[in-house]
């Protein structure tokens, strides 16, 4: 890699900034990050308000997030434990903690055996912790509902359904187990005494986006710089066109934008363009709303809304301060649903719990969780992407190649840079 002196990174989300930071740590001096938007952070999006920061993107960091938590320590960005408990609302409108949710559905023997089987599955498929989706066992290509049933831990999967669906990752009935097995250990692990230990989570009191802003200040980041073309010719420097007019030459390029949108600047007809066109994504809304008549101080998963036939309904809501009747709500949405229809469903879900929607203060819609189905996995999708890495000195990073969390996106970018540039 001695011939590579200058490197462009396209995208200033967690993957792009981590890629640039890793390259800098590896000794590369000329690393430039191009970001089409006016801020850094990607799907980490904090709105600063008089009442405090409001997270319209990623909200929390698991205790398992060694990269994110390590970065916060390095950059002196404060953390705090997530301040409220998780609750699960069943189909009868009764709130539960994890233990009572399970006990209301399954016998003690069924729960005990499911936890044993879940622990065995975590050990058997420990490779899902790798920072890639390539080379995974074929059993993980099954949809998650079938995978959990065949491995005997459906009760644990039902407990996790609220978070896995509510955080925007789609439905057990359609999404391959490979994806959900990346995240479920962060939620619950066997405690060694026949029960489940819940995961621990942190928040950023000054806003999650501030972490990535702090990192960006150490890097060469160009905002408002949309890459509109990437020209790769053998034996010549890579040419980037920015904002349709400005030309820049680099020895290598890291594409860290959402890969299912990269066809807007990748060469038409290229294998990478065709591969990324196979990615699917979810329409996902985050709403900050004021309401009366709802309990505060809880993170509530609405279990009845976590199935495909309830798409558009609110999957979860949270209030971190009972003294302020301000909530965050999350909705998976169908492509055809209008904003007005989704707001009506939001209001209806609030009313069903005895509350009244006062107003939606702000709302962010995301094109979320790029992923492929089991058939694409069977056809070696991620192995083929791996084979493309470095062709023409172009590299691909981000959540689509690992999993759509801040930590998984950043880890994949870090591992990729170390493997190819270290």
C-alpha positions in Angstrom: 0.0 0.0 0.0 3.0 2.3 -0.1 1.8 3.7 -3.5 -1.4 5.0 -1.9 -0.9 8.5 -0.5 -4.3 10.2 -0.8 -7.6 8.6 0.1 -11.2 10.0 -0.2 -14.0 8.8 2.1 -17.5 9.4 0.8 -19.9 9.9 3.7 -19.5 11.4 7.2 -21.6 9.0 9.1 -20.1 6.7 11.8 -18.7 4.4 9.1 -17.1 7.1 7.1 -15.7 9.0 10.1 -14.4 5.8 11.6 -12.8 4.8 8.3 -11.0 8.2 8.1 -10.0 8.0 11.8 -8.6 4.5 11.4 -6.6 5.5 8.3 -5.2 8.4 10.2 -4.1 6.1 13.0 -2.5 3.8 10.4 -0.3 6.7 9.3 -2.1 8.1 6.2 -1.9 11.9 6.2 -4.0 12.8 3.2 -7.5 11.6 4.0 -10.5 13.7 2.9 -14.1 13.1 3.9 -16.8 14.3 1.6 -20.3 14.7 3.0 -23.3 15.9 1.0 -25.2 17.1 4.0 -24.7 20.1 6.3 -23.8 18.0 9.3 -21.9 14.9 10.3 -23.3 11.8 12.0 -25.5 10.2 9.4 -28.3 8.4 11.2 -27.0 9.8 14.5 -29.1 13.0 14.5 -29.6 15.1 17.6 -31.9 18.2 17.6 -30.8 20.6 20.3 -33.9 22.2 22.0 -34.5 24.5 25.0 -35.7 21.3 26.9 -32.5 19.5 26.0 -31.2 17.2 23.2 -33.8 15.2 21.2 -32.5 12.1 19.5 -34.1 11.8 16.1 -31.8 8.9 15.0 -29.7 6.6 17.1 -30.6 6.9 20.8 -28.5 4.6 22.9 -25.2 2.8 23.0 -25.0 -0.7 24.5 -22.4 -1.7 27.0 -21.2 -4.0 24.2 -20.3 -1.0 22.0 -16.6 -1.1 22.6 -15.8 1.2 19.7 -18.4 3.9 20.5 -17.7 3.8 24.2 -14.0 3.9 23.6 -14.3 6.8 21.3 -16.4 8.7 23.9 -13.7 8.1 26.5 -11.0 9.2 24.1 -12.8 12.4 23.1 -14.0 13.2 26.6 -17.7 13.0 25.6 -19.9 12.3 28.7 -22.1 9.2 29.0 -24.8 8.3 31.4 -26.8 5.1 32.1 -30.1 5.0 30.3 -32.4 6.4 33.0 -35.6 4.4 32.7 -36.7 0.7 32.6 -38.0 -1.2 29.6 -41.6 -2.3 29.7 -43.6 -4.6 27.4 -47.3 -3.8 26.7 -49.2 -7.0 25.9 -52.2 -7.5 23.7 -54.5 -6.8 26.7 -52.9 -3.5 27.4 -51.0 -4.8 30.5 -47.5 -3.6 31.2 -44.8 -6.1 32.1 -41.2 -6.4 32.9 -39.3 -9.1 31.1 -39.9 -11.9 33.6 -43.7 -11.3 33.9 -44.0 -10.9 30.1 -42.5 -14.4 29.7 -44.5 -15.9 32.6 -47.7 -14.7 31.1 -47.1 -16.7 27.9 -45.1 -19.7 28.8 -44.7 -22.3 31.6 -41.6 -22.2 33.8 -40.2 -25.3 32.1 -40.7 -23.8 28.6 -38.9 -20.6 29.7 -36.1 -22.5 31.3 -35.5 -24.7 28.3 -35.7 -21.8 25.9 -33.0 -19.9 27.8 -30.8 -23.0 27.7 -31.4 -23.3 24.0 -30.8 -19.6 23.4 -27.5 -19.8 25.2 -26.5 -22.8 23.0 -27.4 -20.9 19.9 -25.3 -17.9 20.9 -22.3 -20.2 21.4 -23.0 -22.2 18.2 -23.3 -19.1 16.1 -20.7 -16.9 17.9 -19.2 -16.0 14.5 -22.0 -13.5 14.0 -19.9 -11.2 16.2 -17.4 -10.9 13.4 -17.4 -7.5 11.7 -18.7 -8.9 8.4 -21.7 -10.8 7.0 -19.7 -13.0 4.7 -18.9 -16.6 5.4 -21.8 -17.2 7.8 -23.5 -20.6 8.3 -26.4 -21.3 5.9 -28.8 -21.9 8.9 -28.7 -18.2 9.5 -30.3 -17.5 6.1 -33.7 -18.7 7.5 -36.2 -16.1 8.6 -35.8 -15.3 12.3 -39.1 -16.8 13.4 -38.2 -20.2 11.8 -34.7 -20.0 13.1 -35.8 -19.4 16.7 -38.4 -22.1 16.5 -35.9 -24.7 15.0 -33.4 -23.9 17.7 -35.9 -23.9 20.5 -35.8 -20.4 21.8 -39.0 -18.8 20.6 -40.0 -17.5 24.0 -36.7 -15.5 24.2 -37.2 -14.3 20.6 -40.8 -13.1 21.5 -39.3 -11.1 24.4 -36.8 -9.4 22.1 -39.4 -8.8 19.4 -40.3 -5.3 20.6 -36.7 -4.1 20.4 -35.7 -5.9 17.2 -38.8 -4.8 15.3 -39.3 -1.5 17.2 -35.8 -0.3 16.4 -36.6 -0.5 12.7 -35.2 -3.8 11.5 -38.4 -5.3 10.0 -40.3 -8.4 11.0 -39.3 -11.9 12.2 -41.4 -13.4 9.4 -39.3 -11.8 6.6 -35.8 -10.9 7.8 -33.0 -13.5 7.9 -31.8 -14.6 11.3 -28.3 -13.5 10.4 -29.2 -9.9 11.1 -31.2 -10.3 14.3 -28.5 -12.6 15.8 -26.1 -9.7 15.6 -28.2 -7.6 18.0 -30.2 -9.9 20.3 -27.2 -10.7 22.6 -27.0 -7.0 23.4 -30.6 -7.2 24.7 -30.5 -10.4 26.8 -28.0 -13.0 27.8 -28.4 -16.1 29.9 -27.4 -15.2 33.5 -26.0 -18.6 34.4 -28.7 -19.2 36.9 -31.6 -20.1 34.6 -32.7 -16.6 33.9 -31.9 -13.8 31.5 -29.6 -10.8 32.3 -30.8 -7.6 30.5 -28.3 -5.6 28.5 -27.0 -2.3 29.8 -27.3 0.9 27.8 -25.9 4.4 27.8 -27.1 7.8 26.5 -25.2 10.9 25.7 -26.5 13.8 27.9 -25.3 16.4 25.4 -26.5 14.4 22.4 -25.2 11.4 20.5 -24.3 13.5 17.4 -21.8 15.4 19.5 -19.6 12.4 19.6 -19.2 12.4 15.9 -18.9 16.1 15.7 -16.0 15.8 18.1 -14.3 13.2 16.0 -14.9 15.2 12.8 -13.0 18.2 14.3 -9.9 16.0 14.2 -10.4 15.1 10.5 -10.5 16.9 7.1 -14.3 16.9 6.5 -16.0 18.8 3.7 -19.7 19.4 4.3 -22.1 20.3 1.5 -19.8 18.2 -0.8 -22.0 15.7 -2.7 -20.0 13.2 -4.8 -21.8 13.0 -8.1 -19.4 10.8 -10.1 -16.6 8.3 -9.4 -14.4 7.5 -12.4 -12.0 4.6 -12.1 -9.6 3.9 -14.9 -6.8 1.3 -14.6 -3.4 2.8 -14.0 -4.7 6.3 -13.3 -5.8 8.1 -10.1 -9.5 7.9 -9.2 -11.5 10.9 -10.2 -14.3 12.3 -8.0 -16.7 14.9 -9.2 -18.1 16.9 -6.3 -21.3 18.9 -6.6 -21.4 18.2 -10.3 -18.4 20.4 -11.2 -15.3 20.2 -8.9 -12.8 17.5 -9.8 -10.5 15.8 -7.3 -8.0 13.0 -7.8 -7.2 10.3 -5.2 -5.2 7.1 -5.0 -8.1 5.2 -3.3 -11.7 5.8 -2.4 -13.8 4.4 0.5 -17.5 4.5 -0.2 -19.3 4.9 3.2 -22.6 6.3 2.1 -25.7 4.1 2.4 -24.7 1.6 -0.2 -28.2 1.1 -1.6 -27.9 4.8 -2.7 -24.4 4.6 -4.1 -25.6 3.9 -7.6 -26.1 7.7 -8.0 -22.4 8.1 -8.4 -20.8 4.7 -9.0 -20.2 3.8 -12.7 -23.3 2.7 -14.4 -23.3 -1.0 -15.3 -20.5 -1.9 -12.8 -20.8 -5.0 -10.7 -20.9 -3.0 -7.5 -23.8 -0.9 -8.7 -25.7 -4.1 -9.6 -25.0 -5.7 -6.3 -26.0 -2.7 -4.2 -29.3 -2.4 -6.2 -30.3 -5.7 -4.6 -30.4 -4.1 -1.1 -33.8 -3.5 0.4 -34.5 -0.9 3.1 -37.3 0.0 5.5 -39.2 3.2 5.9 -38.8 4.2 9.5 -40.2 7.3 11.3 -39.0 8.9 14.6 -41.5 11.4 16.1 -41.0 13.7 19.1 -44.5 14.3 20.4 -46.2 16.0 23.3 -49.1 14.0 24.9 -51.2 14.1 28.0 -52.5 11.1 29.9 -49.6 8.8 29.3 -47.2 7.4 32.0 -43.7 8.8 31.9 -40.4 7.5 32.8 -40.5 4.3 30.7 -39.4 2.8 27.4 -42.5 0.9 26.3 -42.6 -1.7 23.5 -46.1 -2.3 22.1 -46.0 -6.0 21.4 -49.2 -6.3 19.4 -47.8 -3.8 16.8 -44.6 -5.8 16.1 -46.1 -7.9 13.3 -46.4 -7.2 9.6 -50.2 -6.8 9.6 -49.7 -3.8 12.1 -47.3 -1.9 10.0 -47.6 1.8 10.4 -48.6 1.6 14.1 -46.3 2.8 16.8 -43.7 0.1 17.7 -42.4 1.8 20.8 -42.3 5.0 22.7 -40.1 6.4 25.4 -40.1 9.2 28.0 -37.0 9.8 30.0 -38.3 12.5 32.2 -41.7 12.1 33.9 -41.8 15.8 34.7 -41.9 16.6 30.9 -44.8 15.1 28.8 -42.5 14.8 25.8 -42.1 11.4 24.1 -40.2 9.8 21.3 -42.2 7.3 19.2 -40.9 4.9 16.5 -42.9 3.6 13.5 -42.1 1.2 10.7 -44.2 2.4 7.7 -45.4 1.0 4.5 -44.2 2.7 1.3 -47.7 3.9 0.4 -48.7 5.4 3.7 -49.0 9.2 3.8 -47.6 11.3 6.6 -51.1 12.1 7.6 -52.2 8.5 7.8 -49.1 7.7 10.0 -49.9 10.5 12.3 -53.5 9.2 12.7 -52.1 5.8 13.6 -49.7 7.5 16.1 -52.6 9.3 17.7 -54.8 6.2 17.8 -52.1 4.2 19.5 -51.7 6.9 22.1 -55.5 7.1 22.6 -55.7 3.3 23.1 -53.5 3.8 26.2 -55.7 6.6 27.6 -53.6 9.4 26.3 -54.2 12.4 24.0 -51.7 13.5 21.3 -51.2 17.2 21.7 -48.8 17.8 18.8 -45.9 16.3 16.9 -43.1 18.6 17.7 -40.6 17.2 15.1 -40.3 14.2 13.0 -37.5 12.5 11.0 -38.1 9.8 8.3 -35.2 7.4 7.6 -34.5 5.1 4.7 -33.3 2.5 7.1 -31.6 -0.9 7.5 -30.3 -1.9 4.0 -30.4 -5.7 3.9 -30.9 -8.7 1.6 -33.2 -11.7 1.8 -32.4 -15.3 2.3 -32.2 -16.1 -1.4 -29.5 -13.5 -1.9 -27.6 -14.9 1.1 -27.9 -18.4 -0.4 -26.4 -17.0 -3.6 -23.3 -15.7 -1.8 -24.2 -12.1 -1.7 -21.7 -10.9 0.9 -18.9 -13.2 -0.3 -19.3 -11.5 -3.7 -19.1 -8.1 -2.1 -16.0 -9.1 -0.2 -14.4 -10.0 -3.6 -15.1 -6.5 -4.9 -13.3 -4.8 -2.0 -10.2 -3.0 -3.4 -11.0 -3.6 -7.1 -9.9 -0.5 -8.8 -8.8 0.8 -5.4 -12.4 1.3 -4.3 -13.6 0.0 -0.9 -17.1 -0.3 0.6 -18.0 0.3 4.2 -21.1 0.7 6.4 -24.0 -1.0 8.1 -25.2 -2.8 4.9 -22.1 -5.0 5.2 -22.5 -5.8 8.9 -25.7 -4.5 10.6 -27.4 -1.1 10.8 -26.3 0.1 14.2 -23.8 2.8 14.9 -21.4 0.3 16.5 -21.7 -2.4 13.8 -21.3 0.1 11.0 -18.2 1.7 12.6 -16.7 -1.7 13.4 -17.0 -2.9 9.8 -15.3 0.2 8.6 -12.5 -0.1 11.1 -11.9 -3.8 10.3 -11.9 -3.0 6.6 -9.4 -0.3 6.8 -7.1 -2.4 9.0 -7.3 -5.3 6.7 -6.6 -3.4 3.5 -4.5 -0.5 4.6 -2.8 -1.7 7.7 
